[in-house]
Amino acid sequence: MAWIFNDNENAHWPAEGSPWEMYWIRVVGPHMEEIHRVMTSVGSPVFTGIDSRKVEASLKRIFKILDQRPIAMEAALHVEVAQILKLLFEARHDANPTAQ
């Protein structure tokens, strides 16, 4: 999984004919720059060791929430984004347990 910061325009897709699927969301919030800085302080926006099934499940729930637009949409989206951030933090910590 990669975190591509929103400061620049981006375009990414799998090569034609590849078996890959690509899921992506854009998250904007008051502390995202700081979270990005902390989580990429080891120098890489690429995260390994993440349970991809959990991330995929959160992304699918996000897409469903956006499609259905329930009354508590914002709260539901925050829950799913927080879950993905939690998985990223855990993966980064597991890869660098001595980092603060």
Number of C-alpha atoms within 10 A of each C-alpha: 14 11 15 15 16 12 7 7 7 8 5 8 9 10 8 7 6 7 7 10 7 8 12 13 9 8 11 10 6 7 8 13 14 10 13 15 13 12 21 15 12 11 8 11 15 13 17 13 13 17 11 12 9 13 20 15 13 19 19 14 15 20 16 12 18 14 9 10 12 12 9 9 14 12 10 17 19 13 14 19 17 13 15 19 16 12 19 23 17 15 18 22 14 14 13 11 10 7 10 6
